[in-house]
Amino acid sequence: MKKILIFALVCTFFVNCSEAKDYAKMQIKEMKHAQKYATTQKVLNKSTNTNIAIKPASTLNLKDPGIMRFGNYDKISSAKYNEKLKQDEVKYEEYAMQLGKKHSKYYTTQADAEDFYKIYRVAERIIRANKLDYINWRICLKKDVKEVNASSDGANLITITTAMFDTFSNNDNALALVIGHEMGHTILGHWQRSAQLLTRMNRFDSRSGSNIADAVNMLIYIGMQRKYLIDSKNMEYAADVEGAKLALHAGYDLNSSADVLSFLSNYDIESDVRKTHPNSGKRLANFNENIKYFPAGWKDLGEYNIYNSEVLPVQLSSDRKSIVISSSSNKRNNNQYYNPEKMDELYARFGYMCYKNGEFAKSIEYFEELFKINQTNAPAYLYASYASEYLYQNTDDKKYLKLAKEYAQKAYDLDSGNKYIKEQYDNL
């Protein structure tokens, strides 16, 4: 009887292990894992406890007072930002000369100084724009003329094949997405998560020498293996989106960045890679679906971070086949470095951007998820009221008018002094 129950559970497990088709919701589900596995704070704490948004239909005269914020920053004027970039170029030229001189002595067939410098400029911009300078990042250009690929390990090493580099050497936006994707794997903690999944799975593998060979345990092993492969694909989806965030913060054009995914959709990857990576066409669909919910202000956030930071040094690694981009000498508090979005931040962003895109029902759905874990976000209640009001106007369903009033009341209770909240409260 016990084995029958276990077999039934395994069968149920098989049924439920299917790839998500709502890519936005899949991203939210994946980001819940990031709350546990994200690595930035683990590195910093050590052993202590211490514009891509789709515009809504022109017929919608959306209310948007612009009080939803996604990041703590001030907008830097173009004049100030451009002046800062000019100053930075002096340091970049200095590092370019140093890199070339050092490399001439240790020349290898792996990469030339010019190639390393190009990779450095893209990666360094991403690191500074996202406050990822909490650790030295290492980037290797691996001689491989066949496989258009990139990879990373669980520490701080990113490897880009020369086939990948050469394919997109004239497209910094695509290289930014490649580098951002691999950094995304690291900061989302995917390597620790994968290792844990494999360890649990192998406990039930009769081939591992555990002397467990009965049919039930083998079924459990097969089920866990299936979960590992599905989770691996979902982690690739999540890294694509996280990489796109990092690239957008750094000011890269995501429409041009998507060239790398478009290329891969026509590129037959090896069967072993195919097991753990989604179909490239689905990756492109996931990318396009999620960037609809990226706020335009994220570019301003990246400019603010670059403006308030200094150029990061670069040098050849001791293996002479990779470069090291050094962490910042200006150490911040741990919570000032980049971390994946918390769940309340994620729900607030999706709620707001759904509203901006005219997806009012989905907007309310995401805001409701936010309110389950955070009842103090007055602007979110205001936008939930806006979304409900538009649904009422479009459907004449009084339940939405009632909902709009309830949200406006909650926003008013939290911040009665906000003129936009007071206006919505009074109007309803």
Backbone torsions as a table, in degrees:
resi	resn	phi	psi	omega
1	MET	NA	-41.6	-179.7
2	LYS	-61.4	-41.8	-179.4
3	LYS	-67.6	-34.1	178.3
4	ILE	-64.3	-43.5	179.0
5	LEU	-62.8	-44.3	179.1
6	ILE	-62.3	-41.6	179.1
7	PHE	-61.9	-39.2	178.7
8	ALA	-64.5	-40.5	178.5
9	LEU	-64.1	-41.3	179.2
10	VAL	-63.0	-42.3	178.5
11	CYS	-62.0	-42.1	176.6
12	THR	-61.7	-38.3	179.5
13	PHE	-61.3	-41.9	179.3
14	PHE	-61.2	-41.8	-177.3
15	VAL	-63.9	-39.7	-175.0
16	ASN	-80.6	-14.3	-178.1
17	CYS	-86.4	75.3	178.0
18	SER	-127.2	150.9	-177.5
19	GLU	-68.6	138.0	-180.0
20	ALA	-69.3	139.8	178.4
21	LYS	-102.6	-21.4	173.3
22	ASP	-88.8	96.3	-170.3
23	TYR	-66.4	-32.0	179.0
24	ALA	-65.4	-46.7	179.6
25	LYS	-67.3	-34.6	177.2
26	MET	-62.3	-39.6	179.1
27	GLN	-63.5	-41.4	178.4
28	ILE	-63.0	-42.6	179.1
29	LYS	-62.9	-41.8	179.7
30	GLU	-64.5	-37.4	-177.2
31	MET	-67.9	-19.0	173.9
32	LYS	-63.8	-36.2	176.8
33	HIS	-65.0	-34.3	-178.0
34	ALA	-62.7	-26.5	179.3
35	GLN	-64.0	-26.4	-179.4
36	LYS	-96.4	-38.7	-169.8
37	TYR	-101.0	-11.0	-177.7
38	ALA	-54.2	142.1	-166.7
39	THR	-105.7	-16.2	-174.5
40	THR	-53.0	-52.9	-177.5
41	GLN	-68.0	-29.4	177.9
42	LYS	-64.9	-38.6	178.2
43	VAL	-67.5	-43.6	-175.6
44	LEU	-73.4	-41.2	-177.3
45	ASN	-77.5	-25.3	-177.6
46	LYS	54.1	-120.5	-176.7
47	SER	-98.5	6.3	-178.5
48	THR	-90.3	172.6	177.9
49	ASN	-108.5	0.1	-175.9
50	THR	-46.3	NA	NA
51	ASN	NA	113.7	-161.6
52	ILE	-105.3	-2.1	-174.8
53	ALA	-61.7	136.1	176.5
54	ILE	-74.0	133.9	179.8
55	LYS	-78.8	137.2	178.0
56	PRO	-69.2	169.1	179.7
57	ALA	-54.9	141.8	-175.2
58	SER	-63.1	-20.4	179.9
59	THR	-72.5	-14.8	-179.0
60	LEU	-90.7	111.3	177.5
61	ASN	-90.8	77.9	-171.5
62	LEU	-68.7	139.7	169.7
63	LYS	-79.9	126.7	177.9
64	ASP	-153.1	87.7	-179.7
65	PRO	-72.5	-3.8	176.4
66	GLY	72.8	33.0	-178.2
67	ILE	-100.7	0.5	173.1
68	MET	-84.7	124.8	-177.6
69	ARG	-117.0	139.6	178.5
70	PHE	-127.6	77.7	-177.1
71	GLY	122.7	149.6	-178.9
72	ASN	-97.9	101.6	-177.2
73	TYR	-160.4	161.1	170.9
74	ASP	-111.3	145.5	178.8
75	LYS	-72.6	126.7	179.5
76	ILE	-90.6	133.0	179.6
77	SER	-64.4	152.3	-179.7
78	SER	-59.0	-39.6	-179.0
79	ALA	-62.4	-47.0	-179.6
80	LYS	-65.4	-42.1	-177.8
81	TYR	-65.3	-44.2	179.7
82	ASN	-65.1	-35.7	177.1
83	GLU	-65.1	-39.5	177.3
84	LYS	-63.7	-40.7	179.3
85	LEU	-63.6	-37.6	177.1
86	LYS	-63.0	-42.1	177.9
87	GLN	-63.8	-40.1	-179.8
88	ASP	-64.2	-33.8	-177.6
89	GLU	-59.6	-31.3	177.9
90	VAL	-60.8	-45.0	179.0
91	LYS	-69.1	-38.9	179.2
92	TYR	-60.1	-42.8	179.4
93	GLU	-62.8	-38.1	178.1
94	GLU	-62.4	-45.7	-179.7
95	TYR	-69.4	-33.0	177.8
96	ALA	-62.3	-42.7	179.2
97	MET	-66.5	-41.8	179.3
98	GLN	-63.7	-42.1	-179.1
99	LEU	-63.8	-41.0	179.9
100	GLY	-66.8	-42.3	-179.6
101	LYS	-65.2	-45.5	-178.8
102	LYS	-65.6	-36.5	-174.5
103	HIS	-72.9	-32.4	-177.2
104	SER	-60.3	-29.4	-179.7
105	LYS	-78.1	-30.2	-174.9
106	TYR	-117.2	39.8	-175.1
107	TYR	-58.0	135.2	174.3
108	THR	-131.5	171.8	178.6
109	THR	-83.6	0.3	-176.3
110	GLN	-71.7	-49.0	-177.0
111	ALA	-163.9	156.7	176.2
112	ASP	-97.1	162.3	-178.3
113	ALA	-58.8	-36.0	-179.0
114	GLU	-63.0	-40.4	179.0
115	ASP	-67.9	-42.9	177.5
116	PHE	-60.1	-40.7	-177.8
117	TYR	-64.8	-39.8	179.4
118	LYS	-63.0	-44.6	178.2
119	ILE	-63.4	-41.2	178.5
120	TYR	-57.8	-46.6	-176.2
121	ARG	-62.8	-40.5	179.4
122	VAL	-69.0	-48.6	-177.0
123	ALA	-65.7	-41.6	-177.8
124	GLU	-63.0	-38.0	178.4
125	ARG	-64.9	-41.6	178.0
126	ILE	-64.1	-44.1	-178.3
127	ILE	-61.3	-47.1	-178.2
128	ARG	-68.8	-41.5	-177.5
129	ALA	-65.6	-23.1	-175.9
130	ASN	-113.8	7.1	-177.8
131	LYS	53.7	48.0	177.8
132	LEU	-99.4	16.5	-177.2
133	ASP	-86.2	34.3	178.3
134	TYR	-83.9	-7.9	-175.2
135	ILE	-152.1	157.3	171.5
136	ASN	-71.7	128.8	175.5
137	TRP	-99.8	135.6	177.9
138	ARG	-111.9	135.8	179.9
139	ILE	-132.0	125.1	-177.3
140	CYS	-111.9	135.0	169.6
141	LEU	-99.9	109.5	-174.6
142	LYS	-94.9	129.7	179.5
143	LYS	-69.1	107.7	178.3
144	ASP	-157.7	102.5	-174.1
145	VAL	-82.9	-5.7	-175.0
146	LYS	-101.7	-53.8	-171.4
147	GLU	-84.8	114.1	174.0
148	VAL	-81.4	95.3	-168.9
149	ASN	-154.2	163.4	172.4
150	ALA	-146.9	156.3	-178.7
151	SER	-152.5	171.0	176.3
152	SER	-149.3	158.8	173.2
153	ASP	-109.5	-177.1	-173.0
154	GLY	-76.3	-1.9	-177.1
155	ALA	-101.0	-89.4	-174.5
156	ASN	-154.4	22.5	-176.9
157	LEU	-107.1	128.5	174.4
158	ILE	-116.0	129.6	179.0
159	THR	-115.7	127.4	178.7
160	ILE	-120.1	125.9	178.8
161	THR	-71.6	153.4	177.4
162	THR	-64.5	-26.2	176.5
163	ALA	-65.7	-41.1	177.6
164	MET	-67.7	-46.1	-178.2
165	PHE	-61.4	-47.5	-177.5
166	ASP	-65.5	-34.5	-179.2
167	THR	-64.5	-35.6	-175.4
168	PHE	-121.5	24.9	-177.3
169	SER	-65.5	-20.2	177.6
170	ASN	-102.3	15.3	-179.8
171	ASN	-133.7	87.4	-179.6
172	ASP	-60.8	-30.2	-179.6
173	ASN	-64.8	-40.8	177.9
174	ALA	-68.9	-42.5	177.3
175	LEU	-61.3	-35.6	178.8
176	ALA	-64.0	-38.7	178.9
177	LEU	-68.9	-38.5	177.7
178	VAL	-61.3	-49.4	-179.5
179	ILE	-66.5	-43.4	178.6
180	GLY	-60.6	-39.5	178.1
181	HIS	-59.5	-47.1	-178.3
182	GLU	-69.0	-37.8	173.7
183	MET	-63.4	-35.9	178.5
184	GLY	-59.1	-43.4	176.6
185	HIS	-55.9	-42.2	-176.6
186	THR	-68.5	-51.1	-173.6
187	ILE	-74.3	-19.6	175.7
188	LEU	-86.9	-3.1	176.0
189	GLY	73.0	28.9	-175.2
190	HIS	-66.7	-29.5	-176.8
191	TRP	-73.1	-38.6	175.8
192	GLN	-66.0	-42.6	-179.9
193	ARG	-62.2	-44.5	179.8
194	SER	-63.4	-41.2	-179.5
195	ALA	-62.5	-40.7	178.6
196	GLN	-65.3	-41.5	178.6
197	LEU	-61.9	-43.8	-179.8
198	LEU	-65.5	-40.7	179.7
199	THR	-62.0	-46.0	179.6
200	ARG	-64.7	-40.5	-178.4
201	MET	-64.5	-44.0	-174.3
202	ASN	-70.1	-15.1	176.0
203	ARG	-64.3	-23.3	-176.9
204	PHE	-105.5	10.1	-179.2
205	ASP	-90.6	115.3	-178.3
206	SER	-65.1	-20.5	-179.7
207	ARG	-79.4	-8.3	-176.8
208	SER	-83.5	0.0	179.2
209	GLY	89.3	13.9	-178.8
210	SER	-87.5	-0.2	178.9
211	ASN	61.8	23.3	175.7
212	ILE	-104.1	106.2	-173.6
213	ALA	-127.9	6.0	-177.5
214	ASP	-72.7	160.8	-171.4
215	ALA	-63.9	-37.8	-177.1
216	VAL	-63.8	-47.4	-179.5
217	ASN	-65.9	-32.9	176.8
218	MET	-67.9	-36.1	176.1
219	LEU	-64.9	-40.1	177.2
220	ILE	-61.9	-42.1	179.0
221	TYR	-60.7	-45.8	-179.3
222	ILE	-63.0	-39.5	178.6
223	GLY	-64.7	-42.9	179.6
224	MET	-68.9	-34.2	176.6
225	GLN	-63.6	-41.6	178.0
226	ARG	-62.9	-41.5	178.3
227	LYS	-63.4	-41.2	179.7
228	TYR	-60.5	-43.5	-178.2
229	LEU	-67.6	-39.3	178.3
230	ILE	-68.3	-43.7	177.4
231	ASP	-61.5	-38.0	179.2
232	SER	-61.6	-41.7	178.4
233	LYS	-66.8	-40.6	178.8
234	ASN	-65.3	-33.3	176.7
235	MET	-67.0	-33.1	175.7
236	GLU	-66.3	-42.8	175.9
237	TYR	-57.3	-46.8	-177.0
238	ALA	-65.0	-39.2	179.6
239	ALA	-67.8	-34.1	175.0
240	ASP	-60.3	-44.2	-178.1
241	VAL	-71.3	-43.0	179.1
242	GLU	-63.5	-40.6	177.2
243	GLY	-62.9	-36.5	176.8
244	ALA	-65.8	-38.6	175.9
245	LYS	-59.3	-48.6	-178.0
246	LEU	-61.5	-41.7	-179.1
247	ALA	-66.9	-41.2	179.8
248	LEU	-66.1	-42.7	175.6
249	HIS	-54.6	-36.6	-178.1
250	ALA	-83.3	3.0	175.0
251	GLY	86.5	12.9	179.7
252	TYR	-82.2	151.4	-177.3
253	ASP	-83.3	113.1	-175.5
254	LEU	-70.7	-27.8	176.7
255	ASN	-62.5	-40.6	177.3
256	SER	-76.5	-32.4	177.2
257	SER	-59.5	-35.5	-176.5
258	ALA	-64.9	-9.8	177.9
259	ASP	-56.5	-34.3	-178.3
260	VAL	-67.9	-38.1	177.8
261	LEU	-72.4	-36.7	176.4
262	SER	-62.5	-41.4	178.2
263	PHE	-63.0	-46.5	-177.7
264	LEU	-64.5	-26.5	179.6
265	SER	-67.5	-16.3	177.2
266	ASN	-110.5	15.8	-173.8
267	TYR	-120.8	123.1	-175.9
268	ASP	-81.0	104.8	-179.6
269	ILE	-78.1	159.8	-178.9
270	GLU	-62.7	152.3	-176.1
271	SER	-60.9	-37.6	179.7
272	ASP	-64.6	-39.2	177.9
273	VAL	-69.9	-36.6	-178.5
274	ARG	-60.8	-28.5	-179.6
275	LYS	-64.3	-35.0	-174.9
276	THR	-108.6	-3.1	-179.7
277	HIS	-120.0	139.6	179.8
278	PRO	-68.3	162.1	169.2
279	ASN	-54.6	133.4	-174.1
280	SER	-63.9	-28.6	175.3
281	GLY	-63.9	-38.8	177.1
282	LYS	-70.2	-34.4	176.7
283	ARG	-63.4	-39.7	179.0
284	LEU	-66.9	-39.6	177.5
285	ALA	-63.4	-42.3	178.0
286	ASN	-61.6	-43.8	178.8
287	PHE	-59.8	-51.5	-177.4
288	ASN	-64.7	-35.4	179.7
289	GLU	-67.8	-42.6	-173.9
290	ASN	-78.5	-30.6	-178.8
291	ILE	-71.2	-12.3	173.1
292	LYS	-62.4	-23.2	-174.4
293	TYR	-105.9	20.3	175.6
294	PHE	-92.7	124.5	177.7
295	PRO	-68.8	141.8	178.6
296	ALA	-62.0	-29.5	-177.7
297	GLY	-65.7	-11.9	179.7
298	TRP	-62.5	-31.5	176.1
299	LYS	-64.3	-40.1	177.9
300	ASP	-64.2	-37.0	177.4
301	LEU	-61.4	-44.0	179.1
302	GLY	-63.8	-40.2	178.4
303	GLU	-64.7	-37.6	177.2
304	TYR	-61.9	-43.9	-179.8
305	ASN	-66.3	-40.5	178.6
306	ILE	-66.7	-42.6	-179.4
307	TYR	-60.1	-34.7	-176.2
308	ASN	-99.9	25.6	177.4
309	SER	-139.7	167.2	-179.7
310	GLU	-110.0	158.1	179.4
311	VAL	-57.4	134.1	-179.5
312	LEU	-88.2	133.6	-178.4
313	PRO	-66.8	154.2	176.2
314	VAL	-132.7	146.8	175.1
315	GLN	-152.8	162.5	174.9
316	LEU	-68.3	141.4	175.0
317	SER	-71.1	165.3	-179.7
318	SER	-65.7	-19.4	177.7
319	ASP	-83.9	-7.0	179.1
320	ARG	61.2	14.9	178.5
321	LYS	-119.9	2.2	-179.2
322	SER	-148.2	168.7	176.6
323	ILE	-115.3	157.9	177.3
324	VAL	-119.9	121.2	173.7
325	ILE	-98.5	113.8	-170.3
326	SER	-73.4	149.9	175.4
327	SER	-69.2	161.5	-176.5
328	SER	-68.4	145.2	176.0
329	SER	-80.2	-16.3	178.2
330	ASN	-93.2	91.6	-176.0
331	LYS	-73.3	137.0	179.6
332	ARG	-104.7	173.3	168.4
333	ASN	-67.0	152.0	-176.0
334	ASN	-53.8	-40.3	-176.0
335	ASN	-77.1	-0.5	178.2
336	GLN	-92.1	-9.7	176.0
337	TYR	-83.0	166.0	-179.2
338	TYR	-65.0	136.5	171.3
339	ASN	-139.0	150.9	175.5
340	PRO	-56.9	153.4	-180.0
341	GLU	-58.6	138.4	171.0
342	LYS	-73.8	163.2	-173.3
343	MET	-63.3	-37.2	178.9
344	ASP	-67.7	-36.1	176.7
345	GLU	-65.9	-39.7	-179.1
346	LEU	-65.4	-47.8	179.4
347	TYR	-64.4	-37.5	178.6
348	ALA	-63.9	-42.2	-179.9
349	ARG	-65.6	-47.2	-180.0
350	PHE	-64.1	-39.3	178.3
351	GLY	-61.9	-45.6	-179.2
352	TYR	-66.4	-46.9	-176.5
353	MET	-70.4	-31.4	172.8
354	CYS	-63.0	-40.9	176.1
355	TYR	-60.6	-46.9	-180.0
356	LYS	-61.8	-32.0	-179.6
357	ASN	-86.3	1.5	179.8
358	GLY	80.3	14.1	178.7
359	GLU	-97.0	75.8	-167.8
360	PHE	-69.8	-40.4	179.5
361	ALA	-64.2	-43.6	177.7
362	LYS	-65.2	-35.3	178.1
363	SER	-58.9	-48.1	179.6
364	ILE	-63.2	-39.2	179.7
365	GLU	-59.2	-45.5	-179.6
366	TYR	-71.1	-38.9	177.9
367	PHE	-63.3	-37.2	178.3
368	GLU	-62.7	-38.4	176.0
369	GLU	-64.4	-38.1	176.8
370	LEU	-61.6	-45.5	-174.8
371	PHE	-68.4	-17.5	175.7
372	LYS	-69.7	-26.8	-176.5
373	ILE	-116.6	-12.1	179.8
374	ASN	-150.0	110.9	-179.3
375	GLN	-104.9	20.5	-175.1
376	THR	-114.8	4.6	-176.8
377	ASN	-90.7	90.1	-177.3
378	ALA	-60.8	-44.9	178.2
379	PRO	-58.7	-35.7	179.2
380	ALA	-64.5	-41.2	176.3
381	TYR	-62.7	-37.2	178.8
382	LEU	-62.9	-47.0	-178.8
383	TYR	-70.3	-31.3	173.6
384	ALA	-64.2	-36.1	176.3
385	SER	-66.2	-42.5	176.9
386	TYR	-58.4	-48.5	-177.9
387	ALA	-61.2	-42.0	179.0
388	SER	-65.5	-38.5	179.4
389	GLU	-63.6	-41.2	178.4
390	TYR	-66.4	-37.2	176.7
391	LEU	-64.3	-38.5	177.4
392	TYR	-63.8	-43.4	-180.0
393	GLN	-65.0	-32.4	-177.2
394	ASN	-86.0	-25.5	-174.9
395	THR	-115.3	-18.7	-175.3
396	ASP	61.9	22.1	178.4
397	ASP	-87.7	117.4	-172.9
398	LYS	-67.9	-16.1	178.5
399	LYS	-64.6	-30.7	178.7
400	TYR	-74.6	-32.7	175.5
401	LEU	-66.2	-41.3	177.5
402	LYS	-62.0	-42.0	179.6
403	LEU	-65.8	-41.1	179.0
404	ALA	-60.0	-40.5	179.5
405	LYS	-67.6	-40.0	-180.0
406	GLU	-63.6	-44.3	178.9
407	TYR	-64.9	-41.0	179.3
408	ALA	-63.1	-38.3	178.4
409	GLN	-63.7	-44.0	-179.4
410	LYS	-66.2	-39.2	177.3
411	ALA	-63.6	-41.2	-179.3
412	TYR	-66.5	-39.7	178.1
413	ASP	-62.4	-32.9	-178.4
414	LEU	-83.0	-33.6	-175.3
415	ASP	-151.7	74.7	-177.6
416	SER	-69.3	-17.4	-178.7
417	GLY	-84.1	-9.6	179.0
418	ASN	-75.3	123.5	-173.0
419	LYS	-66.3	-32.1	-179.7
420	TYR	-72.5	-40.1	177.5
421	ILE	-65.9	-43.2	179.2
422	LYS	-62.7	-39.7	178.9
423	GLU	-62.3	-46.0	179.0
424	GLN	-65.3	-40.7	179.0
425	TYR	-61.6	-46.5	-178.9
426	ASP	-67.0	-39.8	-178.0
427	ASN	-65.2	-34.0	-177.3
428	LEU	-88.2	NA	NA
